Amino acid sequence: MILSAPLPWRDDEWKVILRKAIRDADSLREALQLKSEEVNWIDDTHFPVLVPQPYLSRIERGNPSDPLLLQVAPSVQEQVSLGDYTRDPLNEQDCEIEPGTLQKYRGRVLHIATSACPIHCRYCFRRHYPYHNARNGALNSLLDYIRTDESIVEVILSGGDPLTLADSAIKALISKIEGVHHVKILRIHSRFSVVIPQRITEGLLRLLRDTRLRTVLVTHINHPNEIDETVRIATHALRDSNVMLLNQSVLLKNVNDSSSVLARLSQKLFDIGVSPYYLHMLDKVEGSAHFDTPEVEARELHRELQMELPGYLVPRLVREVPGSGGKTIIG
């Protein structure tokens, strides 16, 4: 399908936006017109602040409790250490075939294409992932592995965010995956369409449109305020390029732990052509305990959603349990 109108941004605009992103706590506070006594933030050198301007523009100035800000602000609460919060909450290193190549579930294999992201979400379950261990030959290891197992029909590109790669690198990656005849589906997990919608360019759309693989893009949108007109333009362009769009949200305390907020999110996702897919319980990664919502509350929120929304707008409430062979549906 051909787009009816060109995108309103240049193909290289996203790179400039990413280079100019806010990268420290003081700059974030000043940009949002917050006083130092209004916030209790830290400068984390291991997992520093990273907030691009398009996302920043949707955060309310002068409000230290803005739900978008809470997702990216480096709270002092990240220093609280709890025994069941670990650096590898999903035991991903146990699933590695080679560094950077994981198989958690039958029929699918996941490739960590890069460590880079367009934004640093403070609840990220891979904030401590040892990206430095991934070898330069990770892609070759991936290809060698999937060639020997014809039950693998889907390759998942993750990270980091795979869309931080240049179009030329994405094209080469897709081309190599296409060369394995039994692979049918390419799934990409990315926040770019919401945090820097300008990454969805004519060039990228052409790559996704021209592949023989059925392409799925999983967005990560947690709050309705994250969706503006630029996000709508990006998602409509992806949909018009025959990309299937699904959304995964994480249930986050003081961000979206409200049935009314989650209902508005599902409705806005539907308006921009994205299907609500999963509502994830928090993965217990070290530094994220202040985001946790008790399961009993999550069940009640989900029950309220089922009463308020049609079934196709109700995401599945799930938790990822290491070694379970699939997502664990709650309720």
ABEGO torsion letter per residue (X at the ends): XBBABBBABBAAAAAAAAAABBABAAAAAAAAGBBAAABBBBBBAABBBBBBAAAAAABBBGBAABAAAAAABBBAAAABBBAABBABAAGAAAABABBGBBBABBGBBBBBABABBABBBAABAAAABBAAABBAAAAAAAAAAAAABAABABBBBBOEBAAABBAAAAAAAAAAAAABAABABBBBBBAAAAABAAABBAAAAAAAAABABBBBBBBBBABAAABBAAAAAAAAAAAAAGBBBBBBBBBBBGAABBAAAAAAAAAAAAAAGBBBABBBBBBBBBGAAAABBBAAAAAAAAAAAAAABBAAABBBBBBBBBGAGEBBBBX
